[in-house]
Amino acid sequence: MIAEKELQEMRNALEKAENPLVFFDDDPDGLVSYLLLKRKYEKCQGIPLKVSMRDESLYYTVLEDKNPDLVVILDRAEVSQELIDHIRAPVVWLDHHPPVKRTGVKYYNPRLEDPSDRSPTSYWAYKVVQQDLWFALIGIFADWYIPDFLDNFEYKELIKGGDTPPKILFETPYGVLVKVISFALKGKTSDVKKNIEKFVKIKSPYEILEQTTANGKALYKNYDKINKDYDALLKTASESATKDDVLVFVYPSDLHSFTGGLSNELLYKFPDKLIVIAREKDGNLRVSMRSSSIVINKILPKALEGVEGYGGGHEYACGANIKKEDFEKFVEQLKKEVKKK
């Protein structure tokens, strides 16, 4: 867990800052975490990191342009010491991936105290702002987590019958909200910015689900349009499943990035398989892996041996970036490790 004293430190930093800049991972957990801060502290400016974990060029560009007096980093597994040293303002880093050691940064991570703590970044962002529970749950459920404060949820009818995270995600209206959030990050930067601005103004999940306001209607329309491509890919990927313990599905870069969402939903459909979803882009394959039983971050280093690429993440959910010509070797080595289990 993260102690209340540390949460208060983060609140104090946000309240004191006049020009806080927030970098966040471009998935539902990251976006919801940022929006929770933005809805509480309107002065926050957010930058989604739609780049691989080791590409830090965007940080430098934005920092020079914005000149913030506080930098907040949300839901990013890696931030280099070189980047932290470069930032002239105080740095707050809130994350939930396996801990790393850095200096010159206020680093908040529940796993520092308990390595088995699976609470996502949006859980702790909610603890910081202490408001918008219904909104926080979109990010929390998206990371397959049930929080201890669910009894306070005022829209329980929207998760009726969902007694586990995957059931909530794929059998209740809240799963639609997760996709609405996820798909809001797709497309041109200008469109993403407009979508984020709309979320700041939403006051109820029904504004989106029942399209009762202009902002809710626009966000649902965006989801509905992109979901057609997503469903088509999901169908193709499902049909590609064999008796093999590993389901591998590769799709081209001319479509939106759906690797995380597809891997999660395919794991729900095929819980006994290791799911490997890859999107080809710029000579690399960006990979998302999921499993319900295999500790992926333990076998990943072996799969990466002799491969040009890198990867990491949680026990049962990892990402990787692999050179196209090495992808087949990577998959073969991954399958060998799975057979040993």
MODAFEN-V820985 format. One record per residue. N is the residue number from 1. PSI is psi in whole degrees, -180 to 180 (999 if undefined). D_CENTER is the distance of its C-alpha to the mean C-alpha in Angstrom with 2 decimals. Layout:
n=(N/N)
psi=(PSI/PSI)
d_center=(D_CENTER/D_CENTER)
//
This chain:
n=(1/2/3/4/5/6/7/8/9/10/11/12/13/14/15/16/17/18/19/20/21/22/23/24/25/26/27/28/29/30/31/32/33/34/35/36/37/38/39/40/41/42/43/44/45/46/47/48/49/50/51/52/53/54/55/56/57/58/59/60/61/62/63/64/65/66/67/68/69/70/71/72/73/74/75/76/77/78/79/80/81/82/83/84/85/86/87/88/89/90/91/92/93/94/95/96/97/98/99/100/101/102/103/104/105/106/107/108/109/110/111/112/113/114/115/116/117/118/119/120/121/122/123/124/125/126/127/128/129/130/131/132/133/134/135/136/137/138/139/140/141/142/143/144/145/146/147/148/149/150/151/152/153/154/155/156/157/158/159/160/161/162/163/164/165/166/167/168/169/170/171/172/173/174/175/176/177/178/179/180/181/182/183/184/185/186/187/188/189/190/191/192/193/194/195/196/197/198/199/200/201/202/203/204/205/206/207/208/209/210/211/212/213/214/215/216/217/218/219/220/221/222/223/224/225/226/227/228/229/230/231/232/233/234/235/236/237/238/239/240/241/242/243/244/245/246/247/248/249/250/251/252/253/254/255/256/257/258/259/260/261/262/263/264/265/266/267/268/269/270/271/272/273/274/275/276/277/278/279/280/281/282/283/284/285/286/287/288/289/290/291/292/293/294/295/296/297/298/299/300/301/302/303/304/305/306/307/308/309/310/311/312/313/314/315/316/317/318/319/320/321/322/323/324/325/326/327/328/329/330/331/332/333/334/335/336/337/338/339/340/341)
psi=(168/127/150/-35/-40/-38/-39/-34/-42/-42/-45/-42/-43/-38/-35/-35/144/-25/65/136/128/119/132/150/145/57/173/-40/-44/-46/-45/-40/-46/-47/-32/-42/-43/-40/-25/-44/91/-27/-14/136/129/142/109/136/87/47/163/158/-32/-2/103/12/-35/-38/-50/-42/-48/-40/-42/-36/-40/-27/60/160/1/135/126/132/127/129/36/126/-29/134/125/152/-34/-43/-45/-42/-29/-31/127/-13/164/145/129/129/113/120/172/12/172/129/150/163/122/156/161/24/143/106/116/120/122/-22/-11/-36/-37/102/-20/-2/121/11/130/173/-38/-29/-46/-31/-39/-41/-32/-50/-27/41/168/50/-44/-35/-42/-37/-24/-48/-38/-49/-37/-29/20/50/140/117/161/-8/22/-25/-22/-1/127/-6/48/-25/-21/-9/20/130/-7/89/-1/158/-47/-35/-39/-44/-35/2/4/164/-24/-25/-34/-42/-37/-42/-35/-44/-48/-46/-20/-19/-1/152/-162/149/-40/-38/-40/-43/-43/-41/-43/-41/-35/-40/-32/-30/-10/133/-13/147/-26/-22/-34/-52/-37/4/51/-10/166/-43/-43/-42/-42/-42/-39/-39/-41/-45/-48/-40/-49/-30/-25/-44/-41/-48/-37/-42/-41/-42/-47/-44/-41/-40/-18/-6/138/-168/-8/149/-15/125/117/129/127/135/159/165/-10/-4/162/160/114/16/-47/-48/-44/-44/-38/-48/-34/-32/-37/-39/-32/72/-17/0/154/123/128/108/132/140/126/130/128/41/4/161/119/120/140/130/139/147/152/-9/-28/128/97/-40/-6/-33/-15/-43/-37/-39/-24/-5/128/13/137/105/-178/166/172/-176/-146/179/-45/9/115/162/161/159/112/137/137/-45/-14/-1/-42/-41/-42/-46/-42/-44/-34/-45/-37/-41/-37/-40/-24/-18/999)
d_center=(19.45/19.59/23.11/24.10/25.92/22.82/21.01/24.23/24.15/20.88/22.46/25.57/23.92/22.23/25.53/27.60/25.74/27.12/24.71/21.27/18.69/14.96/12.62/8.87/5.89/5.91/3.18/4.89/4.40/5.03/7.45/9.02/9.59/11.32/13.16/14.46/15.99/17.26/18.86/20.64/21.41/22.12/23.00/19.43/18.55/14.96/13.92/10.69/10.47/10.81/12.49/12.55/12.10/15.89/16.68/17.37/19.92/18.03/18.11/21.87/22.55/20.91/22.38/25.79/25.56/24.29/26.11/24.13/25.69/22.43/19.17/16.02/12.98/9.75/7.03/8.71/10.50/13.46/15.63/19.22/22.25/23.83/21.34/21.65/25.41/25.43/23.95/26.98/25.37/24.09/20.53/18.25/15.17/13.08/10.86/10.83/11.01/14.66/16.66/18.29/21.51/21.91/24.66/24.97/21.73/21.05/18.42/17.09/15.50/16.61/17.18/19.94/22.11/20.97/19.30/18.73/16.81/13.56/12.73/9.17/9.02/9.59/12.56/14.06/13.58/15.53/18.02/18.57/19.32/20.83/20.58/18.77/18.05/17.63/14.87/13.08/13.33/11.21/8.02/9.94/11.10/7.92/7.38/11.08/12.74/15.95/16.83/20.43/20.99/20.59/24.38/24.12/22.19/24.58/23.32/23.68/25.27/21.96/20.81/24.35/24.66/21.10/21.84/18.87/15.11/15.67/18.73/17.03/14.39/17.15/20.34/19.95/19.43/16.24/14.64/15.88/14.26/10.76/11.84/13.48/10.44/8.59/12.02/12.78/10.82/13.15/16.55/18.56/17.53/20.23/18.94/15.39/17.22/19.43/16.76/15.20/18.82/19.43/16.73/18.44/21.61/20.60/22.32/21.98/19.92/23.20/23.26/20.60/21.63/25.31/25.05/27.42/26.73/26.49/22.92/21.88/23.87/22.38/18.74/19.91/21.93/19.07/17.14/20.45/21.19/18.03/18.00/21.35/20.05/17.21/19.86/22.22/19.94/19.13/22.91/23.74/21.31/22.70/26.18/25.63/25.26/28.28/29.68/27.88/25.54/22.91/21.68/21.03/20.25/20.21/20.07/21.16/19.57/21.45/18.92/15.49/12.58/11.80/11.22/8.09/9.76/13.10/12.66/11.66/14.59/16.91/16.49/17.63/20.50/21.40/20.64/23.15/21.68/19.33/17.16/16.82/15.52/16.28/16.58/19.55/19.56/22.10/23.60/20.44/18.32/14.55/13.88/11.47/13.33/13.52/16.55/18.00/20.71/20.42/18.92/17.27/16.88/20.63/21.78/19.55/21.92/24.81/23.26/22.73/26.38/28.35/25.38/24.39/20.67/18.19/15.24/13.74/11.15/11.79/14.99/14.07/10.86/11.21/10.97/14.14/16.08/19.61/22.76/23.93/27.27/25.87/23.44/26.22/27.18/23.68/23.53/27.08/26.42/23.35/25.59/28.31/26.18/25.16/28.90/29.70/27.69)
//
